[in-house]
Amino acid sequence: MRIIRIAAAIAIFFSSLGISSLQAQAQGEDEGIRVSASAQPNEVPLNRTAVVTIRLEWAGDLDRYEITRFDNPLVENLNIIETASANQVQVVGGLQVARQEYQYTVKPDGLGMAYVDGIIIRYADRETGKEYRLASSRLELKVVDPLPEPGSYLWLVILLSILLSSLIAIYLVRRIRARRAEAERLARSQAASEVSLEQKYGERLREEIDLRQPDLDVNAAFGRLAGVLRRYLAAKYSLPLISATTSEVRGLMAEAGAEERVIADTLAVLESADIAKFSGAAQMRSELERAYTILEGMLGTDTAPRGGAESAKRDD
């Protein structure tokens, strides 16, 4: 019996040891630190930021554990531009929960994938003096195209600039075309209204001498005809022929490079006019008509009214 009692006592002892061990493990799980890591948002535009949060939670007082200070996480394709930390204690379901948060504001460097490496966290239980080690997970972020900045009117400025440039270009093209059309119109109008030197003096010859007049003063008509000829040649060759004598006219026209035929016709008209002027005798109407025809040929126009000369001859 004594042996049985001893065996039963030993069994009870080891059973109690096993129960105590299970209770201690459960308490460690309930009171251990839980670490989590998150990033918001997971897709971040190139010109925006994301917030990476490292959260530590455990049941009990805030001073239950001593957290060893740790460095900022290693990042790839990111820059840490701001950090923050906070302590918080809450009661959840009648159980006190302590929380520590570490936040990192990151800004992308370029398009593509970005990474935040896990953090090794070391802490010690102040009640037991034991030290523990935890690691957070590695985070991935996707960097996407940048968004328009709030209040940015750059796109509007660009659009208005393009529109304004187009309007200016259209206006300039139309203005250039209108100017060309106006210049062509003026050129045609000027060409239509422009009177050549020969036409001008042909009209003057017609105004000075009317061969249809039956009582035409032939000597006076010769003087007017010679005057028209002299003014025409002076304008055409830029010569001082108004007051030059007939003999001087030959030399001046030859120096100016006039054709021999033109010089001969000129002298024929001027010599007939000189005879009518200096002889004092009345000249024949036929001589006036001949000189008129010569000058008419030099001007390249038919200034005599049709039938004028023939009717004059019949009158004679």
Helices and strands as residue ranges (DSSP letters): H 2-31, E 34-40, E 43-45, E 50-59, E 65-67, E 75-76, E 78-92, E 95-108, E 112-116, E 120-125, E 131-135, E 139-144, H 154-193, H 197-208, H 218-237, H 246-255, H 260-278, H 285-299, H 308-315
